[in-house]
């Protein structure tokens, strides 16, 4: 049976980025607000078509970082790190392949990172984040688009929490992740980002 397609770390980073956008959705307060990623509700999931048949999915389970948003000045900053070894598809052999040098090469590159200081607003809400994704030692521009977000007062953490779902598509070959493309394994990967972040005092 042909090997299944990869999950780009960049995707994960982008995902974390999306979290930033979510945080930015918080109501304007007249001052920058720092949000820290809440790990129990933050995951980056990828989808790839398997030889144009079924859809293969996996996710990164460990994402860390922060977002600072000033909704009044329409500015923001995001710095998100993804643990590339935390990739999880539910199939141990597939996960090991994704971790090796064919794809994420976690021995040499244990993390992927997304950074942005370019937040795009529509009114008081962030609609996209434009930044740079570093994966496999290469840094390239990435944009995350917000499709849904919400902010609420959490009765659990006793703080304001913002989060939502974000999406982007990347071509893994741009970061040098080329395995299987010549055999029909897709280059383009859809990233779906589930994220929540907690406002800090």
N, C-alpha and C positions, 0 to 999 in steps of 0.2 A: 504493500500500500504506500503511495507517495507520502513524503514527509509533509507535515502540516505547516502552514505559513507562520511567520514570525509576528512578534509584537514589538514594535519599535519603542525604545525607551523614550524617544522624543515624544512619542505620543503621551506617555505618562507625564512627562514634563508639561506638555501642553495642557494636559488634564489639570495638573495642579494649578496651572495658569488660570484655567477656567474658574477655579475656586476663587482666585483673586477677583475675577469679574463679579462673582456672586457677592463677595464681601462688599464690593464697591456699591452694591445696590442699597446699602444702608442709607437711611434718611440723612440729609445734610445736617451737620451739627455746628458748622462754622469753624471747625478745626479738623485736622487730620485724625483719623481713627485707625488704630492698628488692630488687625485681626490675625489670630493664630489658627492654623489649620487644626481642625478637630479630627484626629485619626480614626475614630470609630465610625465616622460618616463620610469619609473621603477615600474614594477609589478611582482609579483610571482604568477604563475598560476599552479593549480594542476589538474591532471586527474586520475580518478579511475573508473574501470569498475563496473557497477551496476549489481550485480548478473550475471556477464558475459554476459550482454546484452548491454544496452546503456552506453555511457561514461558520467560520471558526472564531471563537471568542476566548479571551483571557483577560486578566486584570493585574495591576500592581497593587499589592495590599498595604504597602508602607509609603506614605507621602508626608513630607514635613515642610514647614516654611511659614511665611507671613505675608500679609498684604496691608499696605497703608493707603487709606483712601481719604481724599479731601473732596467731598461732593460739591462744596461751595465753589472751590477754585477749579473744579473739574480736572483734578490731577490724581495720580495714584502711582504706587510702586508695588511690585510683586517680586518675591524671591522664593521659588519653590524647588525643593529637592526630592527626587524619587529614588528609592532603593531598588535598583534594577534586579537584584536577586530575589525580590519579593514577588516576581511574576508567578501567577497561579492560573492554570487552566483546568485543574482537576485531573490531569493526566500526568503522572510523574515523569514518564519518559519524554513527553513533549516539553515539559518545563525544563528539563535538563538540556534539551536541544536549544531551546530559546536562550538559555543562560550561556551557552558555549560561544566560541569565536565565530560561528556562522551568523549569529544574530547579536545579542546584547554584550557578549564578551565580558561578563561581570567580573572575571578575575582581574582584568586590566582596568575596567571602567565600572566600579561598583555603584556609581550614582549617575543620574541625569539631572540637569538643572535648567530651569526656565526663569528668566529675569525680564521684567518689563517696567518701563517708566512712561509708557504711552497708552493711556486708558482713553477709549473713545466713549463719549457720553451721548445720550439722547435725553434731553431734559436733565433730571437728577439721577438717571440710571445709566450704568455702564452697559454698553452693548457689545463691546469687543475689547480685547487686549492684544496689543502688538508688542512683540518682544523677541528675545533670542533663546533658542533651545540648544543646549549643549549636550551632545550624545556621541559616544564613541570618539571622544576627543575633538569633535568638530562642532562649531557654533554657527547656526543659521537662523534667519528670521522665521517666526511662526506667528500666526494670528488665531486667536480663539474667539468664537462667536457665542454669545449667550442666547439660549433659546428659552430659558426659564430661570427665575430665581425668586427668593422670598427671604424676608427677615422676620424674626420673631424673638420674643422674650422667653428664653428657655427656663422651664421650672426645674430642670436637672442641674445645669451648670450655673444657674442664677445670673445669667448675663445675656446680652443681645447676641444672637447668632444669625448669620446670613449664609445662604447657600443655594445650590440649585444644580441644574444640568447644563453642560456645555458640550460643544461639538466642534471638531475640526477634522480635516483630512490631510495626511502628509504622504510624501513619497519617501520611503525608507532608504532608497538608494542614494538620496542626497546626503545622507550621513555615512555612506559607505557600506550599508547593510544590503548586500546584493544577492545573498544566497537564494537559489531557486528561481530567480527571475527568468533565467534562460530556459527553464523547464515549464514555465507557465504559472509559477507561484506569484500572486499579485505584488506589485510594487506599492500600490496605493493602499493605505490603511485608514479606516475610520476610527476616530477616537471619541469616546463618550465619557464625559467627566461628571462624576457625582462628588459634590464637595460641600462641606460646611465649615465655617470658621467662626471663632469666638472673639468678640470685641474685648480688648484689654482696657483696664482702668486707666 
